[in-house]
Each structure stands twice: as structure tokens, then as C-alpha cells.
């Protein structure tokens, strides 16, 4: 993969790594996917002593769904898309190209099945259960990220100013109160604040103060550049012995004797090759079900195309500093400082991301949806950004009907899952990577979560590192 200029790698002391290996049978593990989930999985697997290879079709880690997402480490963003209010909203949004959730019906059995499963998750009981899972994993993952940042000295344009959910609709604000209360009961301090306090926390909201119905604020949440984090962690992992095979396409998982025998890939020059390991972690996002289906594994994952716009800050005083969530329009806002390079001075940019389009695997940009993001930015923060210079991006987020990811074992004894994180891949990445490393190693993860293929109620193990 090669070193990335400007990133200092802080090695973990050998004694710490060796202590983590004690009592664990080390294996050769192949991780499929070098995004956030694959890279964190590889890092924690290596910390437990395994020989790890990562395979990805892109030239660099974090180049697909992790490339230009919304940037939030948002435990407070735990209410799933599937909730009691969702069916009515979907009916209201049908046919609207700029709707926050666009369900474009196709002759696609997987899409229809996913949609039916989504509707089943919209009951109050299922919503409460799913919030519980999402909050538990999110809290664990955020703490894991913070520890990783301290241990490794990672820099990824992180900001630790919390996340503010704001509402310009009284109905939307009222609907947020019960989920926020449940999150607080689970340990996520998402406190309700008035419109005036929201403006004190983020003065850039003063422009829309008359329209603010209220807000919630979670001080412990964070933001940061997911792509920069992935590349930095991949460099650390590579320095500790993880092998990254970039530019290689995974074409199939081949079985023998009821287990994975090898991964079939084509290398950067198109030659077929077999890669054999003791264990395999499938972390290929929206493409995971396509590889799993020939094995008889039907993963409830469908691509939800999300959009983002990166806009240079024109008026720093009018631009937000705190990371924000606009629940009504399903948008999140983060701010980054880009360092000086190639003769250009340092500059701040706003990253606005969100919406979901269920329309297959195409990544083509819908101009109407791009314009809707810019229009909302100009409504909320007039004059803050140079919207004429907006750079747009789309990524396929691997969505499950419940918004709860698939992490754990499969019926094939040497195939493991770390996929289906939807809009919360950045929030859940570090906790998911550490948990799957534990599971592959025969350990019980530290977080109480509904892992696939594992019995509930088993006692958590002490931290290993």
C-alpha cells in the first residue's frame, strides 16, 4: 500500500501486543474489503496476533462508501429509518425526486423483499429493540475509537464538540422526544434543549432562530473525516504486519467440506488467483450479499445510495462549527480544515451528507437531489459557503431493514460477517472491528449486542488491549 505522507505511525509496544495474544490460537485471516469496517477488523485481528491480509478492488483503503460520508460519530443518531412514522412518510414522499428517502421501485425481487422486511421493522416494539442495539454498539464503538486515537496518535480532522440535532418542524421535534428519552436511559446523553440554547451552542443557527422548534444535544458525540481515518489506520496496520492487496477484485467464495476453501480473486493485471486462509471476514458493504448468496446465505442488505456535498467555507462566521443533524431533511453537517498543499493555503470546508435512494447499484448522481442539498444549506446558513464550488459524491450504504448491522458468525464455520452498517458505518466501525476480531478469535465481545450466530446473554470478557 505504501506510506502516506504526513501521517506519523505510533507503534503499539510489543509487550501490549504479546499480552493480547496469550491463549488465542493464531490464524491466517483474510478480510474482504478495505473500507472502514474491513480496515478496523484487520487492525484488531492483527492486535490479537493473527496473520491478516486485506483484499479490495480500489487503489487505496476507504475509497468507496467511506470516502466522502457525513463524518459523524453519532451515537445519538440511533432512531432507525424504519420507525412507526416511516410508512406514512414514504407515501408522502412517493414520486418526489428530492425526498429524503426515495424508494424507486424496480423489477428486483431483492428490493421488494427488503421493502417488506423494512415495513415489519416499523412497529413500536421493533423500533425500541433496534434503538437499543444501535445505541449499545455505538457507545462501545465511540469509546473504542477514542482509545484507538489516544494509543495510536491518529489524526483525521476530528472535532469533539458534540452533535446537535435541530428541528424546524414542531411535529418532527415532538416525535424525537421519546426516542431521545430511550437513548438517555441506555446511557446516551442526548439532552433536549430549547431553540435559544441551540443557538448558544451553535451561533450559526441564529439565521433561522424564528423557525427553530427545538433541538437535542449530545456532548460526547464527535465528527471527523472517515476517509482520512481509514487511510491512517491502514498505514498503522500495515506497519504492524497487515498485508493490503489493493486493486484485486473478489470474484467468488469457494467452498469445500461445508466451509470456505478459498477466495477467488483477479489481481491488478486481471489474473485469477486463489487465496486460502483459516478464516474469512466479509466486509464488502452493499456487495456482501452478492458474494454470500451463492453460498446459501441471504443477507438482508440492499444498497441505499447516499449523497454528499463538500462546499468551501466563504464566510467563517456564518458557517457552523458544531456537527449538526437536520432530522426533518435527513442531512448531517460536519466541518473540516483542509491543510495547505500544492501551493494552496489551508481552508475550511463544509461536508453535508444524507438522504437515501433505493435504486439498485448505480452510483450516478441525480441532479435534483444534489440541488436539494445545496438549497437546504443556503436556507439554513445563507452566505456561509461557496455553493457554486460544491463537489458532489454518492456512495452505496449497505442498509439492513432494521438499521442493525450484521456482525458475527455464519453457518459456514470459517466465514464471518462485518457488514450492513447503513448510515452508521463510521459511528460503529471501531466497535464492530474489535468485536469481530474477538469473535474470530473465539472470544466473547465486550458489548451486549445481537451478534449473528452467537447466543445472547453470554458474559462479556475483560478488555484485552
C-alpha positions as CSV (number, residue, x, y, z in Angstrom):
1,X,0.0,0.0,0.0
2,X,2.9,2.3,0.8
3,X,3.3,5.1,3.4
4,X,1.0,8.1,3.4
5,X,2.9,11.4,3.6
6,X,2.3,13.4,6.7
7,X,0.9,10.6,8.9
8,X,3.1,9.5,11.8
9,X,2.7,5.9,12.8
10,X,2.8,5.2,16.6
11,X,3.7,1.6,17.2
12,X,2.0,-0.3,19.9
13,X,4.5,-1.6,22.4
14,X,5.4,-5.2,21.7
15,X,4.6,-6.2,25.3
16,X,1.0,-5.0,24.9
17,X,0.5,-6.9,21.6
18,X,2.0,-10.1,23.0
19,X,-0.3,-9.9,26.1
20,X,-3.3,-9.8,23.8
21,X,-2.1,-13.0,22.0
22,X,-2.0,-15.1,25.2
23,X,-4.3,-18.0,25.0
24,X,-5.5,-17.3,21.4
25,X,-4.8,-19.7,18.6
26,X,-3.4,-17.5,15.9
27,X,-4.6,-18.0,12.3
28,X,-4.3,-16.7,8.8
29,X,-7.3,-14.4,8.3
30,X,-8.4,-12.8,5.0
31,X,-10.6,-9.7,5.3
32,X,-12.6,-8.9,2.2
33,X,-13.0,-5.1,1.9
34,X,-10.7,-2.2,2.9
35,X,-13.3,0.3,3.9
36,X,-13.9,1.4,7.5
37,X,-15.2,-2.0,8.6
38,X,-12.6,-4.0,6.8
39,X,-9.7,-1.9,8.0
40,X,-10.8,-1.8,11.6
41,X,-11.3,-5.5,11.5
42,X,-7.8,-6.1,10.2
43,X,-6.3,-3.8,12.8
44,X,-7.9,-5.6,15.7
45,X,-7.3,-9.0,14.3
46,X,-3.6,-8.2,14.0
47,X,-3.6,-6.9,17.6
48,X,-4.8,-10.3,18.6
49,X,-1.8,-11.9,16.8
50,X,-3.4,-13.2,13.6
51,X,-1.7,-13.1,10.2
52,X,-4.0,-10.7,8.3
53,X,-4.5,-10.0,4.6
54,X,-7.0,-7.4,3.3
55,X,-8.3,-7.5,-0.3
56,X,-10.0,-4.7,-2.1
57,X,-10.6,-3.7,-5.7
58,X,-9.8,0.0,-5.1
59,X,-6.3,1.5,-5.2
60,X,-6.4,2.9,-1.7
61,X,-8.3,2.0,1.5
62,X,-11.6,3.8,2.3
63,X,-12.2,4.7,-1.4
64,X,-15.9,3.7,-1.6
65,X,-18.6,4.2,1.0
66,X,-16.1,5.5,3.5
67,X,-14.8,8.2,1.0
68,X,-17.0,11.2,1.5
69,X,-19.6,10.4,4.1
70,X,-21.2,12.8,6.6
71,X,-18.3,12.5,9.1
72,X,-20.3,12.0,12.3
73,X,-19.5,9.6,15.2
74,X,-23.2,9.9,16.2
75,X,-24.4,7.5,18.9
76,X,-27.4,9.9,19.2
77,X,-28.4,9.1,15.6
78,X,-29.9,5.8,16.7
79,X,-33.5,6.1,15.6
80,X,-33.7,3.8,12.6
81,X,-35.3,4.7,9.3
82,X,-37.8,2.0,10.0
83,X,-40.0,3.5,12.7
84,X,-43.7,3.9,13.3
85,X,-43.8,7.2,11.4
86,X,-42.0,5.9,8.3
87,X,-44.8,4.2,6.3
88,X,-46.8,7.5,6.1
89,X,-43.8,9.5,5.2
90,X,-42.9,7.1,2.5
91,X,-46.4,7.5,1.0
92,X,-46.0,11.3,1.1
93,X,-42.5,11.1,-0.5
94,X,-43.5,8.8,-3.4
95,X,-42.7,10.3,-6.7
96,X,-40.7,13.2,-5.2
97,X,-37.2,13.2,-6.6
98,X,-35.9,15.4,-3.8
99,X,-37.5,13.3,-1.0
100,X,-35.2,12.3,1.9
101,X,-35.9,8.7,1.3
102,X,-36.6,7.8,-2.4
103,X,-37.8,4.3,-3.0
104,X,-37.6,3.8,-6.8
105,X,-39.5,0.6,-7.5
106,X,-37.7,-1.8,-9.8
107,X,-38.2,-5.3,-11.2
108,X,-35.9,-6.5,-8.4
109,X,-37.0,-9.3,-6.0
110,X,-34.3,-8.4,-3.5
111,X,-35.6,-4.8,-3.4
112,X,-39.2,-5.8,-2.8
113,X,-38.3,-8.4,-0.1
114,X,-36.1,-5.8,1.6
115,X,-39.0,-3.3,1.5
116,X,-41.4,-5.8,3.1
117,X,-38.9,-6.5,5.8
118,X,-38.5,-2.8,6.3
119,X,-42.2,-2.4,6.9
120,X,-42.1,-5.2,9.5
121,X,-39.5,-3.2,11.4
122,X,-41.7,-0.2,11.7
123,X,-43.7,-1.3,14.8
124,X,-43.0,0.5,18.1
125,X,-41.6,-2.7,19.7
126,X,-39.2,-3.4,16.9
127,X,-38.1,0.3,16.8
128,X,-37.3,0.2,20.6
129,X,-35.4,-3.0,20.2
130,X,-33.4,-1.7,17.2
131,X,-32.6,1.6,19.0
132,X,-31.2,-0.4,21.9
133,X,-28.9,-2.4,19.7
134,X,-27.7,0.7,17.8
135,X,-27.0,2.7,21.0
136,X,-25.2,-0.2,22.7
137,X,-22.9,-0.8,19.7
138,X,-22.5,3.0,19.1
139,X,-21.4,3.8,22.7
140,X,-18.9,0.9,22.7
141,X,-17.6,1.9,19.3
142,X,-17.2,5.6,20.2
143,X,-15.2,4.6,23.3
144,X,-13.1,2.2,21.2
145,X,-12.3,5.0,18.7
146,X,-11.3,7.4,21.4
147,X,-8.9,4.8,22.9
148,X,-7.5,4.0,19.5
149,X,-6.9,7.7,18.9
150,X,-5.1,8.0,22.1
151,X,-3.0,4.9,21.6
152,X,-2.1,5.5,18.0
153,X,-2.0,9.2,17.8
154,X,-4.3,9.2,14.8
155,X,-5.3,12.5,13.2
156,X,-8.3,12.7,10.9
157,X,-9.6,16.3,11.2
158,X,-11.6,15.2,14.3
159,X,-13.8,17.6,16.3
160,X,-15.1,16.8,19.7
161,X,-17.7,19.5,20.1
162,X,-20.7,17.1,20.2
163,X,-23.6,16.8,17.8
164,X,-26.7,19.0,17.8
165,X,-30.0,17.7,16.3
166,X,-32.1,20.7,15.3
167,X,-35.7,20.8,14.2
168,X,-37.6,23.4,12.1
169,X,-40.8,21.4,12.4
170,X,-42.7,21.2,15.7
171,X,-44.1,17.8,14.6
172,X,-40.6,16.4,14.0
173,X,-39.3,17.8,17.3
174,X,-42.2,16.3,19.2
175,X,-41.6,12.9,17.6
176,X,-37.9,13.0,18.6
177,X,-38.6,13.3,22.3
178,X,-39.5,9.7,23.1
179,X,-36.5,8.2,21.2
180,X,-34.2,10.7,22.9
181,X,-35.6,9.6,26.3
182,X,-34.9,5.9,25.4
183,X,-31.4,6.8,24.4
184,X,-30.7,8.6,27.7
185,X,-32.0,5.5,29.5
186,X,-29.4,3.5,27.6
187,X,-26.6,5.8,28.5
188,X,-26.5,8.1,25.5
189,X,-26.8,11.6,27.0
190,X,-28.9,13.1,24.2
191,X,-30.5,16.0,26.2
192,X,-33.3,18.2,25.0
193,X,-32.5,21.9,24.6
194,X,-34.5,25.0,23.7
195,X,-34.2,26.9,20.5
196,X,-32.3,29.7,22.3
197,X,-29.9,27.2,23.8
198,X,-29.4,25.6,20.4
199,X,-28.3,29.0,19.1
200,X,-25.9,29.4,22.0
201,X,-24.3,26.1,21.2
202,X,-24.1,26.9,17.5
203,X,-24.4,30.6,16.8
204,X,-24.6,29.9,13.0
205,X,-28.2,28.8,13.7
206,X,-29.1,32.4,14.6
207,X,-30.2,33.0,11.0
208,X,-33.1,30.5,11.4
209,X,-33.9,31.1,15.1
210,X,-37.5,32.1,14.4
211,X,-38.0,28.8,12.7
212,X,-36.4,26.6,15.3
213,X,-38.8,24.4,17.2
214,X,-36.2,22.9,19.5
215,X,-33.1,20.7,19.5
216,X,-31.2,17.9,21.2
217,X,-27.6,17.9,22.0
218,X,-25.1,15.0,22.7
219,X,-21.8,16.4,24.0
220,X,-20.0,13.1,23.8
221,X,-20.5,12.6,20.1
222,X,-17.8,13.6,17.6
223,X,-17.1,14.2,13.9
224,X,-14.1,13.6,11.7
225,X,-13.0,12.6,8.2
226,X,-13.8,8.9,7.8
227,X,-11.6,8.6,4.7
228,X,-8.6,10.2,6.4
229,X,-9.1,7.9,9.4
230,X,-9.3,4.8,7.3
231,X,-6.1,5.6,5.5
232,X,-4.3,6.5,8.7
233,X,-5.3,3.3,10.4
234,X,-4.5,1.2,7.4
235,X,-0.9,2.7,7.5
236,X,-0.7,1.7,11.2
237,X,-2.0,-1.8,10.5
238,X,0.4,-2.2,7.6
239,X,3.3,-1.1,9.8
240,X,2.3,-3.9,12.2
241,X,2.2,-6.6,9.5
242,X,-1.2,-6.5,7.9
243,X,-0.9,-7.1,4.2
244,X,-3.1,-4.9,1.9
245,X,-3.7,-6.3,-1.6
246,X,-5.3,-3.3,-3.4
247,X,-6.6,-3.4,-6.9
248,X,-7.7,-7.0,-6.6
249,X,-11.3,-8.0,-7.4
250,X,-13.0,-10.7,-5.3
251,X,-15.0,-12.8,-7.8
252,X,-16.2,-15.6,-5.6
253,X,-16.0,-17.5,-2.3
254,X,-15.5,-21.2,-3.0
255,X,-16.5,-23.9,-0.5
256,X,-15.3,-27.5,0.2
257,X,-16.5,-29.8,3.0
258,X,-19.0,-27.3,4.3
259,X,-16.5,-24.4,4.8
260,X,-14.8,-21.7,2.7
261,X,-11.9,-23.4,0.9
262,X,-10.6,-20.2,-0.8
263,X,-11.4,-16.8,-2.2
264,X,-11.2,-16.4,-5.9
265,X,-9.8,-13.1,-7.0
266,X,-8.4,-11.3,-10.0
267,X,-5.2,-9.4,-9.3
268,X,-4.4,-5.9,-10.6
269,X,-3.4,-7.4,-14.0
270,X,-6.5,-9.5,-14.3
271,X,-5.0,-12.9,-13.5
272,X,-7.1,-15.3,-11.4
273,X,-5.7,-16.4,-8.1
274,X,-6.8,-18.5,-5.1
275,X,-6.3,-17.0,-1.7
276,X,-6.5,-19.5,1.2
277,X,-6.8,-18.7,4.9
278,X,-8.1,-20.2,8.1
279,X,-10.8,-17.7,8.5
280,X,-12.5,-15.0,6.3
281,X,-14.3,-11.8,7.2
282,X,-16.8,-10.5,4.7
283,X,-16.8,-6.7,5.0
284,X,-17.7,-5.6,1.5
285,X,-20.7,-3.4,2.3
286,X,-23.5,-3.4,-0.2
287,X,-21.7,-6.1,-2.3
288,X,-21.6,-8.6,0.6
289,X,-25.0,-10.2,-0.2
290,X,-23.9,-10.8,-3.8
291,X,-20.9,-12.9,-2.7
292,X,-22.9,-14.6,0.1
293,X,-26.0,-15.6,-1.9
294,X,-24.3,-18.4,-3.9
295,X,-23.3,-19.9,-0.6
296,X,-26.9,-20.1,0.5
297,X,-26.6,-17.1,2.8
298,X,-29.3,-14.5,2.2
299,X,-28.1,-11.3,3.8
300,X,-30.9,-8.7,4.3
301,X,-28.8,-5.9,2.8
302,X,-29.8,-3.5,0.0
303,X,-27.8,-0.5,-1.3
304,X,-29.1,2.9,-0.1
305,X,-27.4,5.4,-2.3
306,X,-26.4,8.4,-0.2
307,X,-25.3,11.8,-1.4
308,X,-22.8,14.3,0.0
309,X,-21.7,17.8,-1.0
310,X,-18.3,19.3,0.1
311,X,-18.5,23.1,0.0
312,X,-15.7,25.6,0.6
313,X,-16.4,28.0,3.5
314,X,-16.8,31.5,2.2
315,X,-17.9,33.3,5.4
316,X,-16.4,31.5,8.5
317,X,-18.7,33.5,10.9
318,X,-21.8,32.2,9.1
319,X,-20.6,28.6,8.9
320,X,-21.3,26.1,11.7
321,X,-18.6,24.7,13.9
322,X,-20.6,22.1,15.8
323,X,-21.6,19.0,13.8
324,X,-25.3,19.1,13.1
325,X,-28.2,16.8,12.2
326,X,-31.3,18.0,10.3
327,X,-33.6,15.1,11.1
328,X,-36.5,16.5,9.0
329,X,-34.4,16.5,5.8
330,X,-32.2,13.5,6.8
331,X,-29.0,15.5,6.4
332,X,-25.9,15.7,8.6
333,X,-23.3,18.6,8.6
334,X,-19.7,18.5,9.5
335,X,-16.8,20.9,9.1
336,X,-13.2,20.1,8.2
337,X,-10.0,22.1,7.9
338,X,-8.0,21.1,4.8
339,X,-4.3,21.6,5.3
340,X,-2.2,23.7,2.9
341,X,-0.9,21.8,0.0
342,X,0.3,22.2,-3.6
343,X,0.7,25.9,-3.1
344,X,-2.8,26.4,-1.8
345,X,-3.5,27.8,1.6
346,X,-5.3,25.9,4.4
347,X,-9.1,26.2,4.1
348,X,-12.3,25.1,5.8
349,X,-15.0,23.1,4.0
350,X,-18.5,22.1,5.0
351,X,-19.5,18.5,4.4
352,X,-23.2,17.9,4.1
353,X,-24.4,14.3,3.6
354,X,-27.6,12.3,3.7
355,X,-30.8,11.2,2.0
356,X,-31.2,7.6,0.7
357,X,-32.2,6.4,-2.7
358,X,-33.1,2.7,-3.1
359,X,-32.5,2.2,-6.7
360,X,-30.1,-0.7,-7.3
361,X,-26.3,-0.5,-7.5
362,X,-25.9,2.6,-9.8
363,X,-23.9,5.5,-8.4
364,X,-25.0,8.1,-10.9
365,X,-25.8,11.5,-9.4
366,X,-29.4,12.7,-9.5
367,X,-29.1,16.5,-10.1
368,X,-32.4,17.1,-8.3
369,X,-31.1,15.5,-5.1
370,X,-27.8,17.4,-5.4
371,X,-29.7,20.7,-5.8
372,X,-31.9,19.9,-2.8
373,X,-28.8,19.6,-0.5
374,X,-27.4,22.9,-1.7
375,X,-30.8,24.6,-1.4
376,X,-31.2,23.4,2.2
377,X,-27.6,24.7,3.0
378,X,-28.5,28.1,1.6
379,X,-31.7,28.2,3.6
380,X,-30.0,27.3,6.9
381,X,-26.7,29.1,6.5
382,X,-27.1,31.9,4.0
383,X,-23.7,33.1,2.6
384,X,-21.7,30.6,4.6
385,X,-20.4,28.5,1.7
386,X,-19.3,29.0,-1.9
387,X,-22.1,26.7,-3.2
388,X,-21.0,27.3,-6.8
389,X,-17.9,25.3,-5.9
390,X,-19.8,22.4,-4.4
391,X,-18.3,18.9,-5.1
392,X,-20.8,16.1,-5.1
393,X,-20.4,12.4,-4.3
394,X,-22.6,9.4,-3.9
395,X,-21.9,6.1,-2.1
396,X,-23.8,2.9,-1.7
397,X,-24.6,2.4,2.0
398,X,-25.3,-1.2,2.9
399,X,-28.7,-0.9,4.6
400,X,-30.5,-3.6,6.6
401,X,-34.3,-3.1,7.1
402,X,-33.7,-2.6,10.8
403,X,-30.6,-0.4,10.6
404,X,-28.9,-3.0,12.8
405,X,-25.7,-4.3,11.2
406,X,-24.7,-8.0,10.7
407,X,-21.7,-8.8,12.8
408,X,-20.6,-12.3,13.8
409,X,-20.7,-15.9,12.6
410,X,-22.4,-17.6,9.6
411,X,-23.4,-21.2,9.1
412,X,-20.0,-21.7,7.4
413,X,-17.6,-22.2,10.4
414,X,-14.8,-20.1,8.9
415,X,-16.8,-17.3,7.4
416,X,-17.7,-14.2,9.5
417,X,-19.7,-11.0,8.8
418,X,-19.0,-7.4,9.5
419,X,-21.3,-5.6,7.1
420,X,-24.8,-4.0,6.8
421,X,-24.0,-0.8,8.8
422,X,-26.1,1.5,6.6
423,X,-25.7,5.2,7.5
424,X,-23.8,4.4,10.7
425,X,-20.6,2.7,9.4
426,X,-18.4,5.5,10.7
427,X,-20.1,5.5,14.1
428,X,-20.0,1.7,14.5
429,X,-16.7,0.9,12.7
430,X,-14.2,0.6,15.6
431,X,-16.6,-1.3,17.9
432,X,-17.6,-3.6,15.1
433,X,-14.0,-4.2,14.1
434,X,-12.9,-5.0,17.6
435,X,-16.0,-7.2,18.2
436,X,-15.5,-9.3,15.1
437,X,-11.8,-9.8,15.9
438,X,-12.9,-11.2,19.3
439,X,-15.4,-13.5,17.7
440,X,-13.0,-14.8,15.1
441,X,-10.5,-15.5,17.9
442,X,-13.1,-17.5,19.9
443,X,-13.7,-14.7,22.5
444,X,-16.9,-13.1,23.6
445,X,-17.1,-9.4,22.7
446,X,-17.3,-6.8,25.4
447,X,-20.6,-5.3,24.2
448,X,-24.1,-6.7,24.7
449,X,-25.3,-6.8,21.1
450,X,-27.3,-9.2,18.9
451,X,-24.3,-10.7,17.1
452,X,-25.2,-13.2,14.3
453,X,-24.7,-16.8,15.1
454,X,-24.0,-16.3,18.8
455,X,-26.2,-17.0,21.8
456,X,-27.5,-14.0,23.7
457,X,-26.8,-13.5,27.4
458,X,-23.2,-14.7,27.5
459,X,-20.9,-12.7,29.8
460,X,-18.6,-10.1,28.3
461,X,-14.9,-10.7,28.6
462,X,-12.4,-8.1,30.0
463,X,-10.7,-5.8,27.7
464,X,-7.6,-7.3,26.1
465,X,-5.8,-4.2,25.0
